[in-house]
Amino acid sequence: MFVWSKLSAAQWIDAWEERFAGNPNLVIEYVKGGRSVRLTLFCESEKAALAIKEQFGGSIRKLNREEWNKPVEAPRPLKVRDVFLLTAETQTKALTALQKANPTRQLISIPPEMAFGTGDHATTSTCLRLLVDIARERKGTRWTVADLGTGTGVLAIAAHKLDSGPIYACDFDPFAVKVAIQNTQRNATPDIDVREQDVLKWKPRKTGYDVVMANLFSTVLIEAWPVIAKSLAPKGDLLVSGILASQAWDVFKAAASHGLGFTKVIRKGKWITARGGHFNDLTPPA
Ligand SMILES: C[S@@+](CC[C@H](N)C(=O)[O-])C[C@H]1O[C@@H](n2cnc3c(N)ncnc32)[C@H](O)[C@@H]1O
């Protein structure tokens, strides 16, 4: 494991985020009172780290496994609508205390690991909110779910706690799959079917899924629209995120060419999250 790092003026943060869009292993921290940012990119091989250094300058160093797995800063508990409380806590005592302090909320415990999806990112938290809305509309039905690019498994776990039917979750990163399986066990949702699978090579079952979630970055979404369209059951709800505002037009245009459209689009910072479905099924949200 190698890490590439570089200091940059904070004014270039948008450019760096766009340059590395699609790479979940980039960490950007403000330093020097917000005037600069430190970019840290975790790479699987020295060759990959050297290629980045060659292109963008900066420095690289070797990282041992313990350091790689070391928790990054824990996210604060995140409240989602009046339903969830996401926490980094894993200890029974702390979780019991949290549950006591928040008796009406369901806890989701996601410790900070190197997999994406602790809830502190705008894309995850917006997906969670829209998922709560979808679950309310589908209450009492047995809605099936596919979570494409599951990361920590957070969206799949939330769907389970919202009384969905069977859930399929996948990620092409074996480490994310391992983390997601641990999290499904930790959150008493072990029947979520978590698979190592590249969405772009996925063959969804013929009946499709009632709710398809894909927090996947623009470039992947554009390539994945044909398979996403196939995986969405008639009258299904599609929830997508990971789209940089500057790329939204291209992403939605590509979706339209596969019969998919969006009736609710939410911008949080630079990130767009959208809810939609097959064109034939779309009705404006209430
Ligand atoms: C932005 S994270 C989303 C994680 C989580 N679903 C959430 O909402 O917080 C994107 C995830 O998709 C995975 N991913 C990216 N491209 C993929 C692909 N082609 N097939 C499967 N997983 C992919 C990444 O490994 C990463 O875990």
PDBQT file of the ligand as one rigid body, heavy atoms in Angstrom, charges set to zero:
ROOT
HETATM    1  C1  LIG A 301     -19.237   6.923  -3.665  1.00  0.00    +0.000 C 
HETATM    2  S1  LIG A 301     -19.010   5.312  -3.030  1.00  0.00    +0.000 S 
HETATM    3  C2  LIG A 301     -20.652   4.976  -2.425  1.00  0.00    +0.000 C 
HETATM    4  C3  LIG A 301     -20.683   4.109  -1.190  1.00  0.00    +0.000 C 
HETATM    5  C4  LIG A 301     -22.062   3.963  -0.534  1.00  0.00    +0.000 C 
HETATM    6  N1  LIG A 301     -23.009   3.311  -1.405  1.00  0.00    +0.000 N 
HETATM    7  C5  LIG A 301     -22.604   5.317  -0.129  1.00  0.00    +0.000 C 
HETATM    8  O1  LIG A 301     -23.623   5.744  -0.655  1.00  0.00    +0.000 OA
HETATM    9  O2  LIG A 301     -21.990   5.970   0.726  1.00  0.00    +0.000 OA
HETATM   10  C6  LIG A 301     -18.887   4.407  -4.526  1.00  0.00    +0.000 C 
HETATM   11  C7  LIG A 301     -18.602   2.927  -4.339  1.00  0.00    +0.000 C 
HETATM   12  O3  LIG A 301     -18.767   2.293  -5.607  1.00  0.00    +0.000 OA
HETATM   13  C8  LIG A 301     -17.731   1.389  -5.833  1.00  0.00    +0.000 C 
HETATM   14  N2  LIG A 301     -17.590   1.289  -7.293  1.00  0.00    +0.000 N 
HETATM   15  C9  LIG A 301     -17.071   2.209  -8.151  1.00  0.00    +0.000 A 
HETATM   16  N3  LIG A 301     -17.134   1.744  -9.407  1.00  0.00    +0.000 NA
HETATM   17  C10 LIG A 301     -17.722   0.509  -9.350  1.00  0.00    +0.000 A 
HETATM   18  C11 LIG A 301     -18.054  -0.475 -10.324  1.00  0.00    +0.000 A 
HETATM   19  N4  LIG A 301     -17.797  -0.296 -11.626  1.00  0.00    +0.000 N 
HETATM   20  N5  LIG A 301     -18.636  -1.602  -9.905  1.00  0.00    +0.000 NA
HETATM   21  C12 LIG A 301     -18.900  -1.815  -8.597  1.00  0.00    +0.000 A 
HETATM   22  N6  LIG A 301     -18.584  -0.930  -7.620  1.00  0.00    +0.000 NA
HETATM   23  C13 LIG A 301     -18.013   0.230  -8.001  1.00  0.00    +0.000 A 
HETATM   24  C14 LIG A 301     -16.525   1.966  -5.112  1.00  0.00    +0.000 C 
HETATM   25  O4  LIG A 301     -15.601   0.932  -4.786  1.00  0.00    +0.000 OA
HETATM   26  C15 LIG A 301     -17.178   2.607  -3.879  1.00  0.00    +0.000 C 
HETATM   27  O5  LIG A 301     -17.214   1.728  -2.790  1.00  0.00    +0.000 OA
ENDROOT
TORSDOF 0
